[in-house]
Amino acid sequence: MRFRGRFLFKLPLVLVAIAVLGWIVKALWNWIIPYLFVGTHPIDYARAIGLLILSRILFGGFHGHREHKQWRRWKHMTPSEREQLYRAATGRRHHDIAEDGE
């Protein structure tokens, strides 16, 4: 039940955030792009939302902002555990790389 309550609380916030971001994208596009690039036209709200979704797919994905399991594990390792993992993955030690200049 707690999940359902949080979901119902967050859903309107997410929808409002998408609407506001769409309006911001539309306003910025129509303010900047037609003056920078000759021949471009202002966009409407639906195209601004589409541009927002396209940029999210290309640059951000839809994976959320969760911390990856591997990164969490790396943060909790001691320096010697990190060194051991690094050596196992690459076959080299950190000071070997410093000597090679890589």
C-alpha contacts under 8 A as a table, 3 or more apart, distances in Angstrom:
res1	aa1	res2	aa2	distance
1	M	4	R	5.17
1	M	5	G	6.36
2	R	5	G	5.12
2	R	6	R	6.20
3	F	6	R	5.17
3	F	7	F	5.96
4	R	7	F	5.00
4	R	8	L	6.07
5	G	8	L	5.20
5	G	9	F	6.15
6	R	9	F	5.03
6	R	10	K	6.03
7	F	10	K	5.17
7	F	11	L	5.91
8	L	11	L	5.41
8	L	12	P	7.33
9	F	12	P	6.54
9	F	13	L	7.26
10	K	13	L	5.14
10	K	14	V	6.12
11	L	14	V	5.18
11	L	15	L	6.22
12	P	15	L	5.06
12	P	16	V	6.09
13	L	16	V	5.16
13	L	17	A	6.06
14	V	17	A	4.99
14	V	18	I	6.15
15	L	18	I	5.15
15	L	19	A	6.18
16	V	19	A	5.02
16	V	20	V	6.11
17	A	20	V	5.15
17	A	21	L	6.01
18	I	21	L	5.11
18	I	22	G	5.98
18	I	49	I	7.89
19	A	22	G	5.11
19	A	23	W	6.28
20	V	23	W	5.09
20	V	24	I	6.20
21	L	24	I	4.95
21	L	25	V	6.11
21	L	52	L	7.83
22	G	25	V	5.14
22	G	26	K	6.14
22	G	45	Y	6.68
22	G	48	A	5.47
22	G	49	I	4.96
22	G	52	L	6.72
23	W	26	K	5.06
23	W	27	A	6.06
23	W	45	Y	6.65
23	W	48	A	7.26
24	I	27	A	5.11
24	I	28	L	6.04
25	V	28	L	5.25
25	V	29	W	5.96
25	V	48	A	5.76
25	V	49	I	7.79
25	V	51	L	7.99
25	V	52	L	7.19
26	K	29	W	5.20
26	K	30	N	6.05
26	K	43	I	6.46
26	K	44	D	6.70
26	K	45	Y	6.13
26	K	47	R	7.99
26	K	48	A	5.08
27	A	30	N	5.28
27	A	31	W	5.97
28	L	31	W	5.04
28	L	32	I	5.93
28	L	33	I	7.86
29	W	32	I	5.43
29	W	33	I	5.30
29	W	34	P	7.63
29	W	42	P	6.97
29	W	43	I	7.25
30	N	33	I	6.14
30	N	34	P	6.41
30	N	41	H	7.71
30	N	42	P	4.81
30	N	43	I	6.53
31	W	34	P	7.06
31	W	35	Y	7.49
32	I	35	Y	5.69
32	I	36	L	6.34
33	I	36	L	5.10
33	I	37	F	5.92
33	I	40	T	7.01
33	I	42	P	7.91
34	P	37	F	5.54
34	P	38	V	6.29
34	P	39	G	7.15
34	P	40	T	5.22
34	P	41	H	5.89
34	P	42	P	6.63
35	Y	38	V	6.71
37	F	40	T	6.08
43	I	47	R	6.03
43	I	48	A	6.63
44	D	47	R	5.50
44	D	48	A	6.34
45	Y	48	A	4.99
45	Y	49	I	6.33
46	A	49	I	5.19
46	A	50	G	6.26
47	R	50	G	4.84
47	R	51	L	6.01
48	A	51	L	4.99
48	A	52	L	6.12
49	I	52	L	4.96
49	I	53	I	6.21
50	G	53	I	5.10
50	G	54	L	6.05
51	L	54	L	4.99
51	L	55	S	6.07
52	L	55	S	5.26
52	L	56	R	6.19
53	I	56	R	5.03
53	I	57	I	6.21
54	L	57	I	5.14
54	L	58	L	6.14
55	S	58	L	5.09
55	S	59	F	5.72
55	S	60	G	7.31
56	R	59	F	5.43
56	R	60	G	4.79
56	R	61	G	5.61
56	R	62	F	7.29
57	I	60	G	5.78
57	I	61	G	4.53
57	I	62	F	6.82
58	L	61	G	6.49
60	G	63	H	7.99
61	G	64	G	7.88
63	H	66	R	7.65
67	E	71	W	6.96
67	E	72	R	6.78
68	H	71	W	5.39
68	H	72	R	6.35
69	K	72	R	5.16
69	K	73	R	6.19
70	Q	73	R	5.05
70	Q	74	W	6.10
71	W	74	W	4.94
71	W	75	K	6.17
72	R	75	K	5.25
72	R	76	H	6.62
73	R	76	H	5.38
73	R	77	M	6.52
74	W	77	M	5.29
74	W	82	R	7.14
77	M	80	S	7.93
77	M	81	E	5.72
77	M	82	R	6.10
78	T	81	E	5.16
78	T	82	R	6.27
79	P	82	R	5.03
79	P	83	E	6.13
80	S	83	E	4.99
80	S	84	Q	6.14
81	E	84	Q	5.02
81	E	85	L	6.16
82	R	85	L	5.11
82	R	86	Y	6.01
83	E	86	Y	5.04
83	E	87	R	6.02
83	E	93	R	7.07
83	E	94	H	7.36
84	Q	87	R	5.12
84	Q	88	A	6.14
85	L	88	A	5.09
85	L	89	A	6.16
86	Y	89	A	5.15
86	Y	90	T	6.05
86	Y	91	G	7.61
86	Y	92	R	7.45
86	Y	93	R	7.23
87	R	90	T	5.34
87	R	91	G	4.79
87	R	92	R	5.04
87	R	93	R	5.50
88	A	91	G	5.55
88	A	92	R	7.87
92	R	96	D	6.44
92	R	97	I	7.46
93	R	96	D	5.24
93	R	97	I	6.84
94	H	97	I	5.36
94	H	98	A	6.60
95	H	98	A	4.97
95	H	99	E	6.25
96	D	99	E	5.19
96	D	100	D	6.26
97	I	100	D	5.03
97	I	101	G	6.14
97	I	102	E	5.65
98	A	101	G	5.20
98	A	102	E	6.61
99	E	102	E	7.99
